[in-house]
């Protein structure tokens, strides 16, 4: 299919919106609003499985590339949203402003380099390393996603990181230390930053909502029976498949985000215990 830019954007947006919905929702997260400071909230995980799922899905959202045939982007959901923010095919006036801010904030957070200190008993190594948060996310998310036989790439990446910081560790020893890394990252680092991460993703969901609301307002039509409804397709929708994606996207807009917008307390925007004293 030779899809128009609007058709491709609607497909990409729907994919990204559904990916965020799978991360920030009340089935995975326990959102506890502050009783003292309006607008603030804390995020807790239902259990350890949901904690792992949260990290895996954020990694997929931020890093895993999809097929460009439908969206026109050979990249992750973040890459798709960056293109939306530039081209804004379905937006009106300045409706993309909040989405653009949310995407930039998430990218800045992921790209931020974070120095941490790790005690790796398997290697008898007390290491200080500094890499971007997305690199930590790749280690933790892939370790939760795959069994140890599938983690060759992660092991090579860890060895490279250690080597760049002056620690010479044989590659064959790295798989034995993956559990040490996972304990530090998933059980400490990403647990501390979970509320902030959830806020960043939730703001993207709200950004998509604000971006699409003007289009939804003109596309949504009540039927004469007073109960059913339909959506009018914007100009540029010529194929059945993207029309179905558009209908799906508008229904998500009709439903709205699962979680209210919230702010992370300042105490959870500082340093995890792995970063103290560095």
DACORCOR-V522982 format. One record per residue. N is the residue number from 1. RES is the residue in one small letter. D_CENTER is the distance of its C-alpha to the mean C-alpha in Angstrom with 1 decimal. Layout:
{{N | RES | D_CENTER} {N | RES | D_CENTER}}
This chain:
{{1 | x | 29.1} {2 | x | 29.3} {3 | x | 26.5} {4 | x | 26.6} {5 | x | 23.9} {6 | x | 23.4} {7 | x | 23.1} {8 | x | 20.5} {9 | x | 18.4} {10 | x | 18.7} {11 | x | 17.6} {12 | x | 14.6} {13 | x | 13.6} {14 | x | 14.3} {15 | x | 12.2} {16 | x | 9.1} {17 | x | 10.3} {18 | x | 11.0} {19 | x | 7.8} {20 | x | 6.4} {21 | x | 9.9} {22 | x | 9.7} {23 | x | 7.3} {24 | x | 9.1} {25 | x | 12.7} {26 | x | 16.0} {27 | x | 16.5} {28 | x | 13.9} {29 | x | 14.1} {30 | x | 17.4} {31 | x | 17.2} {32 | x | 20.4} {33 | x | 21.5} {34 | x | 23.8} {35 | x | 27.5} {36 | x | 28.5} {37 | x | 26.0} {38 | x | 25.0} {39 | x | 21.4} {40 | x | 20.2} {41 | x | 18.6} {42 | x | 17.8} {43 | x | 15.3} {44 | x | 16.9} {45 | x | 16.2} {46 | x | 18.6} {47 | x | 19.5} {48 | x | 18.7} {49 | x | 17.6} {50 | x | 14.9} {51 | x | 13.8} {52 | x | 13.6} {53 | x | 11.8} {54 | x | 9.0} {55 | x | 8.7} {56 | x | 9.4} {57 | x | 6.8} {58 | x | 3.9} {59 | x | 6.6} {60 | x | 7.3} {61 | x | 4.5} {62 | x | 5.3} {63 | x | 8.8} {64 | x | 10.6} {65 | x | 13.0} {66 | x | 14.4} {67 | x | 17.9} {68 | x | 19.0} {69 | x | 21.9} {70 | x | 20.2} {71 | x | 17.8} {72 | x | 19.8} {73 | x | 16.9} {74 | x | 16.9} {75 | x | 13.5} {76 | x | 9.8} {77 | x | 8.0} {78 | x | 7.6} {79 | x | 11.3} {80 | x | 12.2} {81 | x | 11.2} {82 | x | 13.1} {83 | x | 16.0} {84 | x | 16.0} {85 | x | 16.3} {86 | x | 19.2} {87 | x | 21.0} {88 | x | 20.4} {89 | x | 22.4} {90 | x | 22.0} {91 | x | 22.0} {92 | x | 25.1} {93 | x | 26.4} {94 | x | 23.6} {95 | x | 21.2} {96 | x | 18.3} {97 | x | 18.7} {98 | x | 16.2} {99 | x | 13.4} {100 | x | 14.5} {101 | x | 14.5} {102 | x | 11.0} {103 | x | 9.7} {104 | x | 12.3} {105 | x | 11.5} {106 | x | 7.9} {107 | x | 9.7} {108 | x | 12.6} {109 | x | 11.1} {110 | x | 9.7} {111 | x | 13.1} {112 | x | 15.2} {113 | x | 17.7} {114 | x | 18.4} {115 | x | 21.8} {116 | x | 22.2} {117 | x | 25.2} {118 | x | 25.2} {119 | x | 28.2} {120 | x | 28.3} {121 | x | 31.3} {122 | x | 31.3} {123 | x | 31.9} {124 | x | 33.9} {125 | x | 31.8} {126 | x | 30.7} {127 | x | 28.2} {128 | x | 26.7} {129 | x | 23.9} {130 | x | 21.7} {131 | x | 18.8} {132 | x | 15.4} {133 | x | 12.6} {134 | x | 10.8} {135 | x | 14.1} {136 | x | 14.1} {137 | x | 10.7} {138 | x | 12.4} {139 | x | 15.5} {140 | x | 14.2} {141 | x | 11.9} {142 | x | 14.6} {143 | x | 17.3} {144 | x | 16.0} {145 | x | 15.7} {146 | x | 19.0} {147 | x | 22.5} {148 | x | 24.3} {149 | x | 26.1} {150 | x | 22.9} {151 | x | 21.8} {152 | x | 24.1} {153 | x | 21.6} {154 | x | 19.9} {155 | x | 23.4} {156 | x | 24.4} {157 | x | 21.5} {158 | x | 22.4} {159 | x | 26.1} {160 | x | 25.4} {161 | x | 23.6} {162 | x | 26.5} {163 | x | 29.0} {164 | x | 27.8} {165 | x | 28.3} {166 | x | 31.8} {167 | x | 31.4} {168 | x | 33.0} {169 | x | 31.9} {170 | x | 33.1} {171 | x | 30.4} {172 | x | 32.0} {173 | x | 31.3} {174 | x | 27.6} {175 | x | 26.7} {176 | x | 28.8} {177 | x | 26.7} {178 | x | 23.2} {179 | x | 23.8} {180 | x | 24.6} {181 | x | 21.3} {182 | x | 19.3} {183 | x | 21.4} {184 | x | 20.7} {185 | x | 16.9} {186 | x | 15.8} {187 | x | 18.8} {188 | x | 19.0} {189 | x | 16.5} {190 | x | 13.2} {191 | x | 15.3} {192 | x | 16.5} {193 | x | 13.2} {194 | x | 11.6} {195 | x | 12.7} {196 | x | 11.5} {197 | x | 7.9} {198 | x | 8.3} {199 | x | 10.2} {200 | x | 7.9} {201 | x | 5.4} {202 | x | 8.9} {203 | x | 10.5} {204 | x | 8.6} {205 | x | 10.0} {206 | x | 13.2} {207 | x | 13.3} {208 | x | 13.3} {209 | x | 15.9} {210 | x | 18.1} {211 | x | 18.0} {212 | x | 19.3} {213 | x | 21.7} {214 | x | 24.6} {215 | x | 24.4} {216 | x | 24.2} {217 | x | 27.3} {218 | x | 29.4} {219 | x | 28.3} {220 | x | 28.7} {221 | x | 32.4} {222 | x | 34.2} {223 | x | 36.7} {224 | x | 40.3} {225 | x | 40.2} {226 | x | 38.0} {227 | x | 35.5} {228 | x | 33.8} {229 | x | 31.8} {230 | x | 30.8} {231 | x | 28.7} {232 | x | 30.4} {233 | x | 28.8} {234 | x | 28.6} {235 | x | 30.8} {236 | x | 29.4} {237 | x | 28.4} {238 | x | 31.0} {239 | x | 29.6} {240 | x | 29.1} {241 | x | 25.8} {242 | x | 23.9} {243 | x | 25.9} {244 | x | 24.5} {245 | x | 20.9} {246 | x | 21.9} {247 | x | 23.6} {248 | x | 20.5} {249 | x | 18.4} {250 | x | 21.1} {251 | x | 21.4} {252 | x | 17.7} {253 | x | 18.8} {254 | x | 21.9} {255 | x | 20.3} {256 | x | 17.8} {257 | x | 14.7} {258 | x | 15.1} {259 | x | 14.8} {260 | x | 16.8} {261 | x | 15.6} {262 | x | 16.3} {263 | x | 16.7} {264 | x | 16.3} {265 | x | 19.8} {266 | x | 21.0} {267 | x | 21.9} {268 | x | 18.3} {269 | x | 17.5} {270 | x | 20.2} {271 | x | 20.5} {272 | x | 20.0} {273 | x | 23.4} {274 | x | 22.7} {275 | x | 22.9} {276 | x | 26.0} {277 | x | 29.0} {278 | x | 27.5}}
